[in-house]
Amino acid sequence: MAITVINRKLFPLAGIALAVASAVHVQAGEWTIEPSLSVTGTASDNIDLHKSGKVDSYISQIKPVLDVNYLSRRLELVFQASNNFISYSHDSDDNDDYDMYQLDGSFSLWDNGPQLFVRANKDQVQQSISNNAIADLLTANAVSLKQSDFGLTYNLARSSIQMRSQVYYQSRTSDNTIGDREGVIASLSAENGSAAKYLFWSTNASFQDLTSKNNSNDTRFYSIDAKLGLINDYRFMPFIRVYDEDNQGSFENSSSQSNLNSNSWGPGIRWQVSDHLWLDFAYNYVDNQEENEDHLSGEITWRPSPRTALQAQFSKRFFGDSYGLDFVHQNRRLVNSISYAETVQSFDRFNYVEVELGSFYCPATGDFTLEQCLVNPDSDLSDYILVPLTTLEPVEADDISLQKDLEWQSILTLPRTTFTLTLSANRRENLTSKVIDERYNGDLDITRALNSRSNVSYSFNFIKNDFDTDNTAGAGQLDHYRVHTIKYNRSLNESLSSDISLRHVSRNSTGTGVDYQESRLEFTIKKVF
């Protein structure tokens, strides 16, 4: 029965994947088709995620999966489809099934030439991170999100030019319609190769034209940063820098946004410290002094070996000082990477507004959930007080936001143990309302191979979400999550594996009635056919 259901729901997608491979005239390739079935049992001591009045539940999951892979000289295709059937012991009305899929494919038009690519997936994501940032299928606080990209990419790595480029059509659709959009995105990064003798040059350009699927709102962004200079034997090389950026939006329910442009040009000098290290400095004249002011910009590029690269820059954009960083270093055991980027976005899923729920009679102790607040004033109110309640709700992002993202990842690989540390931070500023939201995430994962068939791992995840950080008058919301997970995995034979895990979650929040703790014991067995 399980296989019948997954075929009925996902067979059209599998058929498309197979048709793409068979319709393209390429050399014979290799097919791999692998069905599997996993059964999971989960015991939760607080399935409704309440601070008090906890409800135990045993959750059963049956998940058939179909993996399809095709590889030839020009075509590569990876497709996976699954359906997860979930049933609860505490309330059978919550029983449901969820289908998911993922498709990744690329086709080379000719050898070492442009590639057509397609990326599509359907997954379950958090409905609202203000409600629960680690929601999953079991807690029923997730929504379906469909994403698809289709386009063309072309990369070159030659002595005369180094280039990475892509242009594609993007579509995003979710069950709660937050962040639904479609449009065209393009990017180009190119520079001269090592064979350049007289001129050095570089350009970084991007373009977005996105439209909301829920209304007629649209945005159009573009930026270009270009340099052209003369090569000489004195290691001090003059160049001209041109920077042009324009961010526009057409919104029905908000005032027009202005001063989102950055246009400048100016002379510069490159100091070639060595063959692998150079520093760029430029003085930039701004066309419109109302948008910005004349300023100094700089960039450092360091490439001492194929395993190490550093690129950092500073300048000014419409919002003020601007910075960027990309660093990677690896050796036999340790890999470090750090990145920082500032981007303008629209129609994302992280736009929240404070909504008044009204005034309710809630327990005077202050330790309550929303379900414990009375809506009937005829009840006994001796132990209750009247409390005005608010909540944060996700809404359509009919504004342009400035996103600042920082990430640092370190991976240490020892003979039998791997340590992975990932730290990230995001600062989102709504450029119309000036509301600032900040998100921080820290992940530590330690995996130890016990023998050739089994391993054990421990992971710790810390999340801090601070909504409307600069609004001292508003309620805002500050959330802290701490998640501990211990997992043991065992391969029983070539086609059968199992794992058992124990997870504990603790959430502390300034929001009303959303604190909770939950522990889960989970066992999974998987059979590959």
Backbone torsions as a table, in degrees:
resi	resn	phi	psi	omega
1	MET	NA	-39.7	-179.1
2	ALA	-62.3	-43.4	-178.9
3	ILE	-66.3	-35.6	178.9
4	THR	-61.9	-43.6	-178.7
5	VAL	-65.6	-45.9	-178.7
6	ILE	-65.0	-35.0	177.3
7	ASN	-66.7	-40.8	-178.9
8	ARG	-63.3	-39.6	-175.3
9	LYS	-84.1	-35.1	-168.3
10	LEU	-117.5	-0.7	-179.9
11	PHE	-60.6	-39.4	177.6
12	PRO	-57.3	-39.3	179.5
13	LEU	-68.6	-41.7	177.0
14	ALA	-63.1	-38.1	177.8
15	GLY	-62.9	-40.1	177.5
16	ILE	-61.9	-44.0	-179.2
17	ALA	-62.0	-42.2	179.6
18	LEU	-69.5	-36.2	-179.1
19	ALA	-67.2	-37.6	178.7
20	VAL	-59.7	-44.8	-178.0
21	ALA	-67.8	-39.9	-176.2
22	SER	-79.1	-23.7	-177.5
23	ALA	-78.4	-22.2	-177.2
24	VAL	-89.6	130.6	-178.5
25	HIS	-83.4	96.2	179.1
26	VAL	-130.8	170.8	176.9
27	GLN	-65.6	157.0	-178.4
28	ALA	-56.4	137.2	-179.9
29	GLY	-123.1	-169.7	-175.9
30	GLU	-117.2	127.1	177.2
31	TRP	-96.8	142.8	171.0
32	THR	-134.8	117.7	179.3
33	ILE	-121.0	120.3	-172.8
34	GLU	-133.3	102.5	171.8
35	PRO	-84.4	150.6	177.7
36	SER	-148.7	163.6	179.3
37	LEU	-140.2	127.8	176.6
38	SER	-121.6	143.4	178.4
39	VAL	-123.9	128.3	-175.9
40	THR	-127.5	135.2	172.2
41	GLY	-117.6	129.6	-176.3
42	THR	-128.4	127.9	174.4
43	ALA	-107.0	121.0	-179.5
44	SER	-118.6	138.5	178.6
45	ASP	-94.9	3.4	-179.7
46	ASN	-161.7	66.9	-172.3
47	ILE	-67.0	-27.5	179.3
48	ASP	-87.2	-2.8	176.1
49	LEU	58.3	49.5	176.8
50	HIS	-103.1	151.7	177.1
51	LYS	-73.2	-35.6	176.3
52	SER	-131.7	166.8	-177.5
53	GLY	64.4	43.3	-176.0
54	LYS	-66.3	145.5	-179.9
55	VAL	-118.4	123.4	175.4
56	ASP	-80.9	151.6	176.3
57	SER	-156.5	148.4	170.8
58	TYR	-111.1	123.2	-174.6
59	ILE	-111.8	128.7	177.3
60	SER	-106.2	136.1	178.2
61	GLN	-129.2	130.9	174.0
62	ILE	-120.1	122.6	-171.2
63	LYS	-133.1	98.2	170.1
64	PRO	-79.4	140.8	-176.7
65	VAL	-133.9	141.5	175.0
66	LEU	-123.0	120.4	176.6
67	ASP	-109.7	128.3	178.7
68	VAL	-126.5	126.8	178.2
69	ASN	-130.0	139.0	176.0
70	TYR	-136.9	133.4	-177.7
71	LEU	-139.7	125.1	173.9
72	SER	-138.4	-170.7	-175.9
73	ARG	-63.8	-34.4	-176.1
74	ARG	-117.7	-19.9	-173.7
75	LEU	-116.8	133.1	174.1
76	GLU	-131.2	129.5	-175.4
77	LEU	-138.5	129.1	176.2
78	VAL	-129.7	123.0	-177.4
79	PHE	-135.6	134.5	175.7
80	GLN	-137.2	134.1	177.1
81	ALA	-131.9	142.9	-179.1
82	SER	-150.0	162.2	174.6
83	ASN	-140.1	126.0	-175.3
84	ASN	-108.6	113.8	178.2
85	PHE	-95.3	122.7	-174.1
86	ILE	-121.7	132.4	176.4
87	SER	-133.4	144.2	-174.8
88	TYR	-116.0	141.8	179.1
89	SER	-79.4	-29.0	-174.7
90	HIS	-82.5	-23.5	-177.9
91	ASP	-160.0	106.2	-178.3
92	SER	-69.5	-15.6	177.3
93	ASP	-66.2	-19.8	178.9
94	ASP	-82.8	-8.0	-178.7
95	ASN	-59.3	139.5	-178.2
96	ASP	-163.8	171.9	173.7
97	ASP	-133.9	150.0	-174.3
98	TYR	-133.5	123.5	176.8
99	ASP	-97.4	142.8	179.6
100	MET	-139.7	154.6	177.6
101	TYR	-152.7	161.4	175.7
102	GLN	-149.4	130.4	-179.0
103	LEU	-130.8	126.4	174.9
104	ASP	-132.4	123.5	-179.4
105	GLY	-145.4	150.3	176.5
106	SER	-145.9	144.1	-179.6
107	PHE	-136.1	121.2	179.0
108	SER	-82.0	124.5	-179.5
109	LEU	-66.4	-34.8	170.4
110	TRP	-154.8	170.8	-177.2
111	ASP	-58.7	128.8	-179.8
112	ASN	58.2	26.6	-178.8
113	GLY	-110.0	-166.8	178.7
114	PRO	-61.0	155.5	179.4
115	GLN	-125.1	133.0	166.7
116	LEU	-82.0	140.0	179.4
117	PHE	-139.0	155.6	175.8
118	VAL	-140.6	135.0	174.3
119	ARG	-132.0	126.5	179.3
120	ALA	-147.4	140.9	176.3
121	ASN	-157.5	156.4	172.6
122	LYS	-128.9	125.0	-175.6
123	ASP	-143.6	170.7	176.1
124	GLN	-104.6	125.7	-178.2
125	VAL	-125.4	169.4	179.8
126	GLN	-62.5	131.9	176.9
127	GLN	-67.0	-39.0	179.7
128	SER	-157.2	119.9	179.3
129	ILE	-73.0	-14.9	173.5
130	SER	-73.5	-28.4	177.4
131	ASN	-83.5	-46.6	177.6
132	ASN	-164.2	111.1	-175.2
133	ALA	-77.1	-13.1	-179.7
134	ILE	-121.2	32.6	179.5
135	ALA	-63.8	149.7	176.8
136	ASP	-141.3	-173.9	-177.6
137	LEU	-62.0	-35.0	-174.0
138	LEU	-69.8	-31.9	-178.2
139	THR	-91.1	1.5	173.4
140	ALA	58.4	30.8	176.3
141	ASN	-119.0	37.7	-179.5
142	ALA	-125.6	155.5	178.0
143	VAL	-128.9	157.4	179.5
144	SER	-79.7	135.0	178.2
145	LEU	-127.9	122.5	177.3
146	LYS	-106.1	130.3	-179.2
147	GLN	-132.0	140.6	177.8
148	SER	-150.2	138.6	175.5
149	ASP	-132.4	135.7	177.3
150	PHE	-141.2	127.2	-178.2
151	GLY	-175.1	-154.6	-173.8
152	LEU	-130.4	136.3	175.5
153	THR	-128.6	146.3	-179.6
154	TYR	-145.4	119.3	-179.4
155	ASN	-121.3	141.8	177.9
156	LEU	-130.8	140.1	175.0
157	ALA	-138.2	86.5	-177.7
158	ARG	-128.7	171.3	180.0
159	SER	-68.1	-21.7	-178.7
160	SER	-94.7	-24.4	-175.7
161	ILE	-155.9	143.5	171.2
162	GLN	-120.7	121.6	-172.9
163	MET	-144.1	141.1	171.5
164	ARG	-133.5	126.6	-177.5
165	SER	-147.9	152.3	174.8
166	GLN	-159.9	150.1	173.0
167	VAL	-142.2	133.9	-175.6
168	TYR	-156.1	160.8	175.1
169	TYR	-96.5	132.8	-176.5
170	GLN	-119.7	142.4	176.8
171	SER	-140.2	135.3	177.1
172	ARG	-133.4	129.5	179.6
173	THR	-141.1	131.7	-180.0
174	SER	-129.0	162.1	-179.5
175	ASP	-63.8	-35.6	-179.6
176	ASN	-93.8	8.1	173.5
177	THR	63.5	6.7	178.5
178	ILE	-78.0	124.2	177.8
179	GLY	81.4	11.2	179.1
180	ASP	-67.7	129.7	-176.6
181	ARG	-158.4	166.9	174.7
182	GLU	-155.6	154.9	179.4
183	GLY	159.8	-168.7	-174.3
184	VAL	-111.2	135.9	177.6
185	ILE	-129.3	136.8	179.3
186	ALA	-141.6	149.6	177.1
187	SER	-148.7	150.1	179.6
188	LEU	-144.9	128.8	174.4
189	SER	-132.8	119.0	-175.7
190	ALA	-147.0	151.9	176.7
191	GLU	-156.5	164.2	178.6
192	ASN	-67.2	153.6	177.1
193	GLY	-91.0	-172.7	-176.0
194	SER	-71.0	-14.6	-177.6
195	ALA	-84.1	-3.5	-178.5
196	ALA	-63.3	134.3	-177.5
197	LYS	-114.7	-33.7	-172.1
198	TYR	-117.0	-32.4	-176.6
199	LEU	-128.4	140.1	167.0
200	PHE	-116.3	148.4	-175.9
201	TRP	-156.3	159.8	175.2
202	SER	-158.8	153.0	176.2
203	THR	-150.0	139.4	173.1
204	ASN	-130.7	119.1	-175.8
205	ALA	-134.7	148.2	176.8
206	SER	-145.9	154.1	-178.6
207	PHE	-149.0	138.4	175.1
208	GLN	-139.5	135.7	173.3
209	ASP	-135.3	97.0	-172.8
210	LEU	-116.7	145.9	178.9
211	THR	-129.4	137.0	176.6
212	SER	-69.1	140.7	175.8
213	LYS	-81.7	-8.9	-175.8
214	ASN	-97.8	-17.0	-180.0
215	ASN	-158.4	-167.2	-177.2
216	SER	-92.0	9.0	-179.4
217	ASN	-67.3	143.6	177.9
218	ASP	-148.3	162.8	177.0
219	THR	-137.2	151.7	176.5
220	ARG	-140.7	117.9	-179.9
221	PHE	-119.4	143.8	166.7
222	TYR	-151.9	152.7	175.9
223	SER	-152.4	148.6	176.7
224	ILE	-146.2	131.9	177.5
225	ASP	-125.9	110.5	-172.9
226	ALA	-127.7	145.4	176.3
227	LYS	-133.5	144.4	175.1
228	LEU	-142.3	123.1	-175.6
229	GLY	-142.0	172.1	-178.9
230	LEU	-102.0	136.6	177.1
231	ILE	-93.7	132.5	176.1
232	ASN	-140.1	-177.4	-176.8
233	ASP	-93.9	5.9	-173.6
234	TYR	-101.8	0.4	178.1
235	ARG	66.0	4.2	170.9
236	PHE	-119.0	109.6	-167.9
237	MET	-119.9	123.5	179.8
238	PRO	-77.3	150.6	176.8
239	PHE	-151.7	168.4	174.4
240	ILE	-116.1	132.3	177.2
241	ARG	-113.3	135.7	176.1
242	VAL	-127.0	128.5	177.3
243	TYR	-128.5	130.1	-179.5
244	ASP	-139.5	126.4	-179.4
245	GLU	-141.3	136.7	178.4
246	ASP	-142.9	128.5	179.0
247	ASN	-125.8	116.7	-176.7
248	GLN	-127.0	147.3	176.8
249	GLY	-143.4	143.1	176.3
250	SER	-117.2	105.8	-174.4
251	PHE	-122.1	142.8	-178.1
252	GLU	-78.8	-37.2	-167.8
253	ASN	-108.9	16.0	179.1
254	SER	-143.1	155.2	179.4
255	SER	-67.8	156.2	-178.9
256	SER	-64.4	143.9	-179.7
257	GLN	-99.4	132.6	-177.4
258	SER	-124.5	175.8	178.8
259	ASN	55.7	40.8	176.7
260	LEU	-109.5	27.8	-178.3
261	ASN	-114.7	151.1	174.7
262	SER	-139.2	106.4	-178.7
263	ASN	-127.9	124.7	-179.1
264	SER	-157.8	163.1	174.0
265	TRP	-152.9	160.1	178.7
266	GLY	174.4	166.3	178.9
267	PRO	-81.7	156.4	179.4
268	GLY	-149.7	174.0	179.1
269	ILE	-136.4	134.3	175.7
270	ARG	-105.8	127.9	175.5
271	TRP	-102.9	108.6	179.7
272	GLN	-84.7	86.8	-177.6
273	VAL	-61.9	-42.4	176.0
274	SER	-153.3	-178.0	179.4
275	ASP	-66.5	-18.1	-176.1
276	HIS	-115.4	0.7	-177.3
277	LEU	-139.0	126.8	174.5
278	TRP	-145.6	150.3	-178.7
279	LEU	-119.6	132.9	177.8
280	ASP	-114.2	132.6	173.6
281	PHE	-132.3	136.1	-179.0
282	ALA	-140.8	146.8	172.5
283	TYR	-104.6	122.9	-169.8
284	ASN	-107.9	123.1	175.6
285	TYR	-91.6	125.2	-177.4
286	VAL	-91.8	133.3	-178.5
287	ASP	-66.7	-45.7	-176.9
288	ASN	-113.6	107.3	-177.3
289	GLN	-67.5	-17.5	176.3
290	GLU	-72.9	-27.2	179.6
291	GLU	-81.7	-37.5	-177.0
292	ASN	-161.5	-169.5	179.6
293	GLU	-134.8	159.2	177.6
294	ASP	-55.7	143.1	-173.0
295	HIS	-155.7	167.5	176.6
296	LEU	-101.5	135.6	176.4
297	SER	-123.1	157.6	-178.8
298	GLY	-150.9	158.8	179.4
299	GLU	-152.3	139.7	175.7
300	ILE	-120.8	133.6	177.6
301	THR	-127.8	126.9	-177.2
302	TRP	-137.1	119.9	-180.0
303	ARG	-134.7	74.2	-176.0
304	PRO	-70.7	-24.4	-178.2
305	SER	-159.2	166.8	176.9
306	PRO	-61.8	-18.3	-177.5
307	ARG	-95.5	-5.7	-176.9
308	THR	-135.5	133.7	178.1
309	ALA	-152.3	138.6	177.9
310	LEU	-136.5	131.9	173.0
311	GLN	-142.0	124.0	-179.4
312	ALA	-138.3	146.3	179.8
313	GLN	-146.6	156.3	172.2
314	PHE	-139.6	149.2	-179.2
315	SER	-166.9	-161.7	173.6
316	LYS	-128.9	140.6	173.2
317	ARG	-126.6	-171.6	-173.7
318	PHE	-60.7	-23.3	-177.7
319	PHE	-95.4	-2.3	-179.6
320	GLY	121.5	-148.7	-179.5
321	ASP	-60.7	139.2	-176.9
322	SER	-132.2	142.2	-177.0
323	TYR	-136.7	158.1	174.7
324	GLY	-150.9	150.4	-177.8
325	LEU	-153.8	134.9	170.4
326	ASP	-140.0	121.5	-179.3
327	PHE	-140.1	135.0	174.6
328	VAL	-143.6	136.9	176.8
329	HIS	-145.5	133.5	179.5
330	GLN	-144.0	146.3	170.5
331	ASN	-132.1	-161.1	-173.1
332	ARG	-63.5	-30.9	-175.2
333	ARG	-117.1	-26.2	-170.7
334	LEU	-121.3	133.9	174.9
335	VAL	-125.2	125.8	177.5
336	ASN	-122.9	135.8	174.7
337	SER	-143.0	136.8	178.9
338	ILE	-133.8	134.2	177.9
339	SER	-140.9	146.1	175.0
340	TYR	-142.4	130.6	-177.1
341	ALA	-143.3	149.1	176.5
342	GLU	-122.9	118.6	-175.4
343	THR	-132.8	156.2	174.3
344	VAL	-102.5	131.4	-176.1
345	GLN	-133.7	164.0	175.3
346	SER	-146.7	157.9	176.3
347	PHE	56.0	41.6	174.2
348	ASP	-88.4	-176.5	-175.5
349	ARG	-104.5	18.9	-171.6
350	PHE	-125.6	39.4	176.7
351	ASN	-106.1	117.2	-174.2
352	TYR	-122.9	144.1	175.9
353	VAL	-127.0	150.4	178.5
354	GLU	-83.9	124.5	-176.7
355	VAL	-117.1	130.8	177.3
356	GLU	-79.9	124.0	176.7
357	LEU	-85.0	-21.1	-176.5
358	GLY	114.5	-173.7	178.3
359	SER	-104.6	132.4	-175.6
360	PHE	-132.0	153.0	172.9
361	TYR	-85.8	112.8	-175.4
362	CYS	-120.7	159.1	179.9
363	PRO	-54.2	135.0	-176.2
364	ALA	-67.5	-16.7	-179.5
365	THR	-68.8	-19.2	-177.6
366	GLY	83.1	-7.4	179.0
367	ASP	-101.9	92.5	-175.3
368	PHE	-152.1	161.8	170.2
369	THR	-105.8	166.1	-179.6
370	LEU	-61.3	-31.2	-179.6
371	GLU	-67.5	-21.2	-178.6
372	GLN	-87.6	-5.5	178.0
373	CYS	-85.1	135.3	-173.8
374	LEU	-84.7	140.4	171.8
375	VAL	-106.6	-4.7	179.7
376	ASN	-107.5	106.5	-177.0
377	PRO	-69.7	-8.5	178.6
378	ASP	-79.6	-4.9	179.8
379	SER	-75.7	167.7	177.4
380	ASP	-68.4	115.1	-174.1
381	LEU	-106.0	17.4	-175.3
382	SER	-63.4	-32.2	-179.0
383	ASP	-107.8	21.1	-177.3
384	TYR	-124.6	153.8	174.6
385	ILE	-129.6	154.2	-180.0
386	LEU	-81.9	120.9	-174.4
387	VAL	-126.6	127.4	172.7
388	PRO	-77.9	127.5	-175.6
389	LEU	-115.3	141.4	174.6
390	THR	-130.8	165.1	177.1
391	THR	-148.3	160.0	175.6
392	LEU	-99.9	128.0	-179.1
393	GLU	-123.2	139.9	175.5
394	PRO	-73.0	138.8	178.6
395	VAL	-133.2	164.4	177.1
396	GLU	-55.5	130.0	-176.6
397	ALA	-82.1	72.3	178.9
398	ASP	-83.5	47.8	178.6
399	ASP	-150.8	165.4	174.1
400	ILE	-97.9	135.9	-178.4
401	SER	-122.3	149.4	174.6
402	LEU	-101.3	122.0	-177.1
403	GLN	-110.5	130.3	175.2
404	LYS	-119.7	118.5	-173.4
405	ASP	-122.8	129.3	176.8
406	LEU	-125.0	133.7	178.5
407	GLU	-143.4	137.5	177.0
408	TRP	-132.6	125.8	179.0
409	GLN	-130.0	133.3	176.0
410	SER	-127.3	132.1	178.6
411	ILE	-126.0	118.3	177.8
412	LEU	-111.4	118.8	-176.8
413	THR	-111.4	111.9	175.7
414	LEU	-101.8	172.6	-175.3
415	PRO	-51.3	-40.7	-178.3
416	ARG	-127.7	-0.7	-175.7
417	THR	-131.8	139.1	178.0
418	THR	-124.3	129.1	176.7
419	PHE	-110.5	129.6	178.1
420	THR	-128.7	121.8	178.0
421	LEU	-121.0	125.5	179.5
422	THR	-129.6	123.3	177.2
423	LEU	-121.7	133.2	-179.5
424	SER	-144.2	154.8	178.8
425	ALA	-145.5	142.4	177.4
426	ASN	-134.5	132.9	175.4
427	ARG	-120.7	116.7	-177.6
428	ARG	-112.0	121.0	178.2
429	GLU	-115.9	119.7	174.1
430	ASN	-73.3	117.2	-172.0
431	LEU	-76.5	-6.6	173.8
432	THR	-97.2	-54.7	-177.5
433	SER	-85.1	-14.4	-177.5
434	LYS	65.8	15.7	175.7
435	VAL	-72.5	133.1	-178.7
436	ILE	-115.5	125.6	174.3
437	ASP	-116.7	140.3	-179.8
438	GLU	-126.4	138.2	179.0
439	ARG	-130.4	132.7	179.8
440	TYR	-126.7	142.8	-177.4
441	ASN	-143.9	133.6	175.8
442	GLY	-131.7	127.7	-179.7
443	ASP	-127.2	129.6	173.3
444	LEU	-123.8	124.3	-179.7
445	ASP	-128.5	129.4	177.7
446	ILE	-124.0	120.2	-178.5
447	THR	-121.3	129.6	-177.2
448	ARG	-122.9	122.5	176.0
449	ALA	-81.8	116.7	-179.6
450	LEU	-79.6	-39.5	175.3
451	ASN	-159.8	-167.6	-175.7
452	SER	-68.6	-15.6	-174.8
453	ARG	-117.1	-6.7	-174.9
454	SER	-143.9	153.1	175.4
455	ASN	-149.0	160.7	178.7
456	VAL	-130.2	145.9	-177.5
457	SER	-141.1	153.2	173.1
458	TYR	-130.6	135.2	177.6
459	SER	-134.7	144.2	175.6
460	PHE	-128.5	128.5	-179.4
461	ASN	-123.1	126.0	176.6
462	PHE	-118.0	130.5	-179.6
463	ILE	-128.9	132.5	173.2
464	LYS	-127.7	121.7	176.9
465	ASN	-119.3	123.4	-179.2
466	ASP	-120.8	107.5	-176.3
467	PHE	-94.7	134.8	178.4
468	ASP	54.6	58.7	-170.2
469	THR	-66.1	-31.5	-174.7
470	ASP	-92.3	0.3	-177.5
471	ASN	-95.3	93.0	-178.6
472	THR	-72.9	-23.6	-178.5
473	ALA	-81.5	-30.5	-178.4
474	GLY	-83.0	169.4	-178.5
475	ALA	-71.9	-40.9	-176.5
476	GLY	57.9	-161.3	175.0
477	GLN	-169.4	135.1	177.9
478	LEU	-124.2	121.0	-177.5
479	ASP	-118.1	141.8	172.0
480	HIS	-128.6	129.7	176.1
481	TYR	-120.8	138.7	173.8
482	ARG	-132.5	121.6	-174.5
483	VAL	-125.9	120.8	175.9
484	HIS	-110.7	132.4	-179.7
485	THR	-137.7	129.5	173.1
486	ILE	-117.7	131.8	-174.6
487	LYS	-138.9	138.7	176.1
488	TYR	-121.8	126.5	-178.6
489	ASN	-118.7	137.3	-177.3
490	ARG	-136.5	126.8	173.7
491	SER	-92.7	113.5	-175.8
492	LEU	-78.4	-40.1	172.6
493	ASN	-157.6	-166.3	-174.7
494	GLU	-64.5	-25.8	-174.5
495	SER	-118.9	-2.9	-175.5
496	LEU	-128.3	129.2	179.0
497	SER	-141.8	161.9	-179.8
498	SER	-148.8	158.7	173.7
499	ASP	-150.5	154.0	177.3
500	ILE	-133.0	138.6	-176.1
501	SER	-141.9	153.8	175.9
502	LEU	-127.8	126.3	-177.2
503	ARG	-129.8	139.4	175.0
504	HIS	-128.9	131.1	-179.2
505	VAL	-120.2	134.8	174.5
506	SER	-129.1	125.1	177.9
507	ARG	-121.4	129.5	173.3
508	ASN	-120.4	133.0	-174.1
509	SER	-147.5	149.9	172.4
510	THR	-82.9	-5.9	175.2
511	GLY	-69.4	164.9	-175.6
512	THR	-84.8	119.7	170.7
513	GLY	67.2	28.4	-178.9
514	VAL	-116.6	1.2	172.6
515	ASP	-66.2	143.0	175.1
516	TYR	-164.5	163.4	169.0
517	GLN	-132.5	141.3	179.8
518	GLU	-143.6	139.3	174.0
519	SER	-122.1	140.9	179.7
520	ARG	-131.7	140.8	169.2
521	LEU	-117.2	124.3	-171.9
522	GLU	-132.2	138.3	177.9
523	PHE	-130.4	132.0	-178.7
524	THR	-131.0	138.6	171.9
525	ILE	-127.5	134.6	-174.1
526	LYS	-128.0	133.9	178.7
527	LYS	-119.5	125.3	176.2
528	VAL	-100.9	129.3	-176.7
529	PHE	-98.3	NA	NA
